[in-house]
Amino acid sequence: MTTRTASLYLFIFIGTIYLLTAGGHYGGDGFWNYLTARSLVLNGDLVVSDQDFSIPEMQRQYQSIASSNRTYSKYGLGLSLAELPFFAMGHILSKFTSKLPADYLTMFTTSLTNVFICSLWCLGFFRIALRLGYQHRTVWWLTLFFALGSMVFPYSGYGFSEPLVGIALLGATGGCFYFTKNELIWALVVVSICMGLAILTKLYIVITLPIFLFYILPTFKTQSDKRLSAIAILAPLAFFLFVILFHNHVRYNNIFQTGYHLDTLSQQGGYFAFWPTQIITALYGLLFSTGRGLIFFLPLVCLFPFAYRHFKVSHPKEAQLFLSLIIIHLIFFMFMIDWHAGSSWGPRYLLPIVPYFILPIGSLIESATKKRVLAFGIVGIITQLPGALTNPHLFVRFAQDKKIGDLIFSPSDTGDLLFSPYLSPILGGYYQLISGIKSIFMGTSLTYTISSGTKRSVSASLENYDIIDIWWLNAIQTGLLNTTLTFLLLFAVVILIAIAIYSLRQLIIWQRQPEGNTP
């Protein structure tokens, strides 16, 4: 089996897993992006205040946005553009399925955007791991742990834009590798397009540009036609810059206003604080807190310092690139007041740099510490399950509604949901998951009990907060489908499971076969 064929099986395997576990709906940030994509397809503009929904819960969520006097989404345009074909697909299908509300169908198909993006992200990770010269078995384990043992797994079903930023950064990384090895101009175009897309999605990514430019600079200096190489870099970036400025102008009649100037934090003095307590709290929170700490949501990161020493010897330039991308993100977000990213699974803002923590660990898999890496990777998979199968935001709602812990959740007022092990999203997520399974089969929910500083304990039932958030299970439980459609849906699920098992079998065969197949 060739590596190219293995790549296809990998995409199918990861894609089916993500599809089978997706929630099939959006909320929060994702709903804003959905509204923008909806407006672009239906109305040909960016206005989100002139829409209506046939589904009551969608209408209520929309009204909370429209009543804020914001007629445009404040978020970057990248994810909304990526969602266009998925929304259009749902819109077309809704014409042939009159029994299903069109809003349900378009929301479902649009929610598959990150399923596709994250599957493609895993494929890119797989190809770069091969490019680094790792053995097939090492590449397989690394990719498996990246796809299912990191935060990528849960975020494949959420509506956030970090996966798109992540795949764009990884695409730029791959383009840099190709350019430095083969000195191909098209590789520079790839780097520029990927960086432009990342900046269009999240403006802060512009801070990573110097890192990539520094990486390719030695090769750039050897180019015979430096002018053509410069155009290859600058032209796509200039195009994306124009789109960003035009987007700002259309929304706010000012090319320098992005929409974040309307936020409460911005009105209170800005998103950033530079006093020592802010820096220490943010760094501790991003790396070590039970609510957002990277060591809990990506256990493999514990091995990164040891792996980096080996990786730096075999790949010095790549090691410097990876570490620089990690450090620049940590520096940026340690000054941000809402470093915790609100109601999220783990340190959401660090999701785009997860590949750079995992790729160097391949050097440990190929050494005597392989079993330790596999153990951490398996723990990572176990950690992600509640994030992928339940809705973490419901646990936040549960803690707030039941007044459990020292509650927060304004960006400047952190508390137990971030720092108390009693209210860790991982622990709470497993309670949700087990309670949801119990509710399905026994009709009763678990009671969540924690210690309290003023009382012996605080308890509350997880009823209505323990939903197993999987689209096909939700469709069956809500009674939205008739008997025939339910049967067809279950048949499709069985087919998807069979496809995943077959693809997994082919990948296991590939990673066991002798090295040397053509890519």
Long-range contacts (C-beta under 8 A, 24 or more apart in sequence): 1-506, 1-509, 1-510, 1-513, 1-517, 2-517, 2-518, 2-519, 3-130, 3-510, 3-517, 3-518, 3-519, 4-518, 4-519, 5-506, 5-510, 6-136, 6-506, 6-507, 6-510, 6-511, 7-123, 7-126, 7-127, 9-503, 9-506, 9-507, 9-510, 10-122, 10-123, 10-126, 10-143, 10-503, 10-507, 11-119, 11-120, 11-122, 11-123, 12-499, 12-500, 12-503, 13-500, 13-503, 13-504, 13-507, 14-118, 14-119, 14-122, 14-123, 14-147, 14-148, 15-115, 15-116, 15-119, 16-496, 16-497, 16-499, 16-500, 16-503, 17-147, 17-148, 17-500, 18-115, 18-118, 18-119, 18-153, 18-156, 18-157, 19-112, 19-115, 19-496, 20-470, 20-472, 20-493, 20-496, 20-497, 20-500, 21-153, 21-156, 21-157, 21-388, 21-389, 21-470, 22-111, 22-112, 22-115, 22-156, 22-157, 22-470, 22-471, 23-111, 23-157, 23-158, 23-391, 23-469, 23-470, 23-471, 23-474, 24-107, 24-108, 24-111, 24-470, 24-471, 24-472, 24-474, 24-475, 25-107, 25-108, 25-111, 25-471, 26-107, 26-110, 26-111, 26-159, 27-61, 27-159, 27-393, 28-159, 28-342, 28-343, 28-393, 29-75, 29-159, 29-160, 29-161, 30-111, 30-158, 30-159, 30-160, 31-61, 31-62, 31-65, 31-159, 32-65, 32-73, 32-74, 32-75, 33-73, 33-75, 33-79, 33-80, 33-83, 33-159, 33-161, 34-83, 34-87, 34-107, 34-110, 34-159, 35-62, 35-65, 35-73, 36-72, 36-73, 36-75, 36-77, 36-80, 37-80, 37-81, 37-83, 37-84, 37-86, 37-87, 37-110, 38-87, 38-106, 38-110, 40-80, 40-81, 40-84, 41-84, 41-87, 41-88, 41-91, 42-91, 46-72, 46-73, 46-247, 46-250, 46-251, 47-71, 47-72, 48-72, 48-73, 53-103, 54-101, 54-102, 54-103, 55-101, 55-103, 55-104, 58-103, 58-107, 70-259, 70-262, 72-250, 72-251, 72-252, 72-259, 73-259, 74-258, 74-259, 74-260, 74-262, 74-263, 75-161, 75-259, 76-161, 76-200, 76-201, 76-202, 76-203, 76-244, 76-258, 77-200, 77-201, 77-243, 77-244, 77-247, 78-161, 78-164, 78-165, 78-168, 78-197, 78-198, 78-200, 78-201, 78-202, 79-113, 79-161, 79-164, 79-201, 81-200, 82-113, 82-117, 82-164, 83-110, 83-113, 86-110, 86-111, 86-112, 86-113, 86-116, 99-482, 99-485, 100-480, 104-480, 108-471, 111-157, 111-159, 111-471, 114-155, 114-156, 114-157, 114-158, 114-159, 114-160, 114-163, 114-164, 115-156, 115-157, 117-156, 117-163, 117-164, 117-167, 118-147, 118-152, 118-155, 118-156, 118-163, 118-167, 119-156, 120-167, 121-152, 121-163, 121-166, 121-167, 121-170, 122-146, 122-147, 122-152, 124-167, 124-170, 124-171, 124-174, 125-170, 125-355, 125-358, 125-359, 127-174, 128-170, 128-173, 128-174, 128-177, 128-355, 128-359, 129-359, 129-362, 130-519, 131-174, 131-177, 132-315, 132-318, 132-359, 132-362, 133-314, 134-362, 134-365, 134-366, 135-366, 135-515, 136-510, 136-511, 136-512, 136-513, 136-515, 137-365, 137-511, 137-512, 138-362, 138-365, 138-366, 139-362, 139-511, 140-507, 140-508, 140-510, 140-511, 141-365, 141-373, 141-374, 141-377, 142-358, 142-359, 142-361, 142-362, 142-365, 144-377, 145-300, 145-358, 145-377, 145-380, 145-381, 146-354, 146-355, 146-358, 148-380, 148-381, 148-384, 149-298, 149-299, 149-300, 149-377, 149-378, 149-379, 149-380, 149-381, 149-383, 149-384, 150-298, 150-300, 150-354, 150-358, 150-380, 150-384, 151-297, 151-298, 151-345, 151-346, 151-347, 151-348, 151-351, 151-354, 151-384, 151-387, 152-351, 152-354, 153-381, 153-384, 153-387, 153-388, 154-345, 154-384, 154-387, 154-388, 154-392, 155-345, 155-348, 155-351, 156-388, 157-388, 157-469, 158-345, 160-344, 160-348, 160-351, 161-201, 161-202, 162-202, 162-348, 162-349, 162-351, 162-352, 163-351, 164-197, 164-198, 164-201, 165-198, 165-201, 165-202, 165-205, 165-351, 165-352, 166-351, 166-352, 166-353, 166-354, 166-355, 168-194, 168-195, 168-197, 168-198, 168-201, 168-205, 169-194, 169-198, 169-205, 169-208, 169-325, 169-352, 169-353, 170-355, 172-198, 172-212, 173-212, 173-321, 173-355, 176-212, 176-215, 176-216, 176-321, 177-318, 179-216, 179-219, 180-215, 180-216, 180-218, 180-219, 180-317, 183-219, 183-222, 183-223, 185-228, 185-229, 185-232, 186-232, 188-216, 188-229, 188-232, 188-233, 189-232, 189-236, 191-216, 191-233, 192-232, 192-233, 192-234, 192-235, 192-236, 192-237, 193-236, 195-237, 196-236, 196-237, 196-239, 196-240, 196-241, 197-240, 198-352, 199-240, 199-241, 199-244, 200-240, 200-243, 200-244, 203-244, 203-258, 204-332, 205-352, 207-328, 207-332, 208-325, 208-328, 211-321, 211-324, 211-325, 211-328, 212-321, 214-324, 215-317, 215-320, 215-321, 265-337, 265-338, 265-411, 265-412, 268-412, 271-336, 271-337, 271-338, 272-335, 272-336, 272-337, 273-335, 273-337, 274-335, 278-334, 278-335, 278-337, 279-334, 279-335, 281-414, 282-333, 282-334, 282-335, 282-336, 282-339, 283-330, 283-334, 285-339, 285-340, 285-347, 285-414, 285-418, 285-419, 286-330, 286-333, 286-334, 286-339, 286-347, 286-349, 286-350, 287-347, 289-418, 289-419, 290-418, 290-419, 290-420, 290-421, 290-423, 290-424, 290-426, 291-340, 291-417, 291-418, 291-419, 291-420, 291-423, 291-424, 291-425, 292-339, 292-340, 292-341, 292-344, 292-346, 292-347, 292-418, 293-346, 293-347, 294-346, 294-347, 294-350, 294-357, 296-346, 296-383, 296-424, 296-426, 297-345, 297-346, 297-347, 297-383, 297-426, 298-346, 298-354, 298-357, 298-380, 299-376, 299-377, 299-379, 299-380, 299-383, 300-357, 300-358, 300-361, 300-373, 300-376, 300-377, 300-380, 301-357, 302-376, 303-361, 303-364, 303-369, 303-372, 303-373, 303-376, 304-357, 304-360, 304-361, 306-364, 306-369, 307-360, 307-361, 307-362, 307-363, 307-364, 308-360, 310-360, 310-363, 310-364, 310-367, 311-359, 311-360, 311-362, 311-363, 314-363, 319-360, 322-356, 322-359, 322-360, 323-356, 325-353, 325-356, 326-353, 326-356, 326-357, 329-353, 337-411, 337-412, 338-411, 338-412, 340-411, 340-414, 340-418, 342-409, 342-411, 343-392, 343-393, 343-396, 343-409, 344-392, 345-387, 345-392, 345-425, 346-387, 346-425, 383-426, 385-429, 385-430, 385-433, 386-425, 386-426, 386-428, 386-429, 386-430, 386-432, 386-433, 387-425, 387-426, 387-429, 389-433, 389-468, 389-469, 389-470, 390-429, 390-432, 390-433, 390-436, 390-466, 390-467, 390-468, 390-469, 391-432, 391-467, 391-469, 392-425, 392-428, 392-429, 394-432, 394-465, 394-466, 394-467, 394-469, 395-425, 395-428, 395-429, 395-431, 395-432, 395-465, 397-465, 398-428, 398-448, 398-460, 398-462, 398-465, 399-423, 399-428, 402-448, 402-458, 402-460, 404-448, 404-450, 404-458, 404-460, 405-450, 405-458, 422-450, 422-451, 423-450, 431-462, 431-466, 432-462, 432-465, 432-466, 432-467, 433-466, 433-468, 435-462, 435-466, 436-466, 436-467, 436-468, 437-468, 439-463, 439-466, 440-468, 440-477
